[in-house]
């Protein structure tokens, strides 16, 4: 079914025309146009909300996910497109287990050094996986205590969109984002090849900020409470090491 979304080819053709290399670029001209599009796409994906001065997280970049633990395993690979958490890890709603606590990897090491045991997981931390040049930076989640059973954990995360390669590939964000993405790409061309901040930069900024305002109500102000167990004692079969945390899950 046809729609109003711009394709990769639609955008790199417009960029090529702006650069003066025509509507059917090839060779180096095509490569240059595609490189500009990818740079403009990155500009769009990670914008600054001018109202707050902070990076905005688009609602359409948030995925819901499930992780199923295994008995005796406490380190798990996160999805290949994982960028950062958008919401906390949670046990199933009717499981009866207390809320999980997001902490630092250093605290996990400290607790594991002091107490080695298995139970339902209560603490978790995100860490970088060992770097592999063919893959780039990947992430893992670690738990304390070590899971002693198969637990179903729900969470949400910000994903990294894949690089566009085929002519008919479409950008994230749907119809409304297409024009902003096009202007972001033309803005990069404007700066890099005309050496000026002109009308396309102004248009890109205006369209992106309007989209941010429209997108903000779609993102929850809170993803739930995250108690500091140094203040609120949580009953266990035996006490756990004290941990200080005051984690907040931002919208941006």
N, C-alpha and C positions, 0 to 999 in steps of 0.2 A: 504494500500500500504506500502510495506516495505521501510525502509530508513536506513541511517547510524547513526541515533540518538541512544545513549545508554539509556537503561531503568534504572529504580531504581534497579531492580534485577541485571542487568549487572554490575552496579557499586558496589553494596554492596557485590556481589560475589567476585569481584576482591579484595575488601578491606578485606574480610574474608580470602581469600587465602594469602594475605600479612601478616595478623595477625596470620597465622598458624592454623586457625580453619576450613579449608577446603572449598570446593566449594558448599557445601550444609549445611550451618550453621543452627542451631536450638537453641531454648531456649536462654540462656544468650549470647551465641556466636552470634546469629542472631541479638539480641537487640544491642549488642556492635557495630557490623558492621554497622547497620542502623544509630546509633548515630554518628558514625564517618562520614558517608556520609552526614548527615544533617549539621554537622559542616563544612565539606569541601565545601558544597554547599553555605553556608553563606560566607565562605572565597571568593568564586568565585563571588558571587552577589554584594559584596561591596568592590571592589578592589581600590587600590591607583594607580594612574597614576604616574609612577616614573619620568616622564618628568616634571610634575608640582607639585608633592607632594600633590595633592588633590584627593579626591575620585572621581572616574569616574562613570558616570551614563550610563549604557548600553542603547542603542537605543531601544532594544527589551523589555525594562521595562517601556516604555512610552506608556500610553494609551490616546486616544482622548475621551473626554466625553462632555456631555451636561447637564446643570442644568436648569430646568424650574421653575421660581419663581412663588409665589402665592401672591395675593393681601393681604397685611398686615403682611406677614411673613418675618423676617429678619435673622433668624438663620436656617441653613440647614445642615443635615447630609451629609457627603461625603461618597463615596463608602467604603465598609468594607476593601478593599485591598489598600486604599489610604496610601501612605507613605509621599509624599511631592509634591508640585506643580512642574510641568515641564514647564508650560507656563501660561500666565495670563488669567483671566476671560475676555471675550470679548462679547460685544453685536453682534448680527448678522451683517454681513458686510454691508448690505444696510439699516440698521435700522435708520441711521442718528444720533445715540447717540454718545457722545464723548467717548474716550478711558477710560476704568476703571483704577483706581489707587490702587495698592497693598500697604497696610499700616499695622500698628500694631494693635493688639486688643485693646491696651490701648488708641490709638487715636480714635478708633471707640467708646469706652465708653465715651471719652471726648466729641466727637461731638454729641452723643445721649443725653448726659446730658445737652448740650447747646441748641440743636435744635431737637425737636421731630416732624418729618414730614414724608410724603410719597411722593415718586417720582420715577423716574427710578434710579436704583442703579448706583452709580459712584465709591464709595470706597468699598473695601472688605479686610478682614483679615482672616487668618486661625487660629483656636484655637483647643486645645484638648477638646474632649467631656468628660463628666463625666466618670471616670474610672469604668469599670465593670470587675471583675476578670475573668469571664468566656469568655470575649471577648478580653480584653487587651486594649491597647491604640487605640482610634478611634479619628476621626477629624471632625470638622465642619467648615463651612464658614459663616461669618456674613457680612451683607451689610449695607451701609449707602448711601443714605437714604433708609428707608424701602420701598420695592417695592410696587407700587400701582396698579400693573397689572401683567399679565403673560408675563415675559420676558424670551426669550431663550438665555442662556449664554453658550458660548463654552469655554472649557479649556482643558488642558492636565495635566496628573500627572504621577508620578513614582509609580508603583504598587508593592505590596509585594507578591511574588509568594507563592502559598499554599505549605504546607508541603507535601512531597511525602509519600504516604501510600501503594498504590497497586504496585505489582511487575512490571506491564507494564506501570506505570506512566513515563513520560519523563520530562526532565529538560528544562528550558527555554533556548533560544539561538540557537537552531537548531543544525545541524550536526557539524558546525565548533566549537561550544562551548563544545561539548561532551568530547573531549580528554582533554581539559583544566579542566573541572569539575572533570573528573576521577583523574587527577594528583593532583588537590587540595585536594581531599579526601584521596589519598594515602599520601600526604604530612602531613595531620593531623595525620594519623596512624603512620607515620614515627617519628614524634615528640613525640606523646603521648605514643607510645608503644616501640619504639626503642630509645627514648630519644636522638635523633640526628636530625640535619638539614642536609639532604642528597640529593641524586639525584632527588627524587620526588619533594622536595621543589624547587630545581633549575628548573626542568622541568615545574612545575606549574607556577612559576614566568615568565619564558620565554614565555610560551604559552598565559598566561593572558595578558602580555604586548603587544604581537603581536596582539592579538584580540582587545585590546584597540586602537592601532594605526589604525587597519582596521575599527573599529567602529566609530572613532571620526569624519570622514567626513560626517557620516550619521546624526549627530546631528547639528542643526543650531547654528551658532555663536550667534545669537540674536533672541529673540522672539518678538521683536518690542520695540518701545519707551515707556517709562513710565515717563510721565512728572511730575515734582514737581509743584503742584498748588500754592506753595508759590512764584514761579517764573513766571509761566504761568497761568494767570487767565482764568478760564473756565466759560463761561456765564451760569447762571441759572436763574430761575424765581426770585430768591433772592440769595444773597451771602451766601456761606457756610463757616463754621469756617476754618481758615487757618490750613493747615496740612503740616508738613515737611516730605518728604519721598524721598529716593534715592535708590529705590529697583532695584536690578539686579537679573535676573534669570540665575544662573550659569549652565554650562553644567555638573558640577560635584559638 
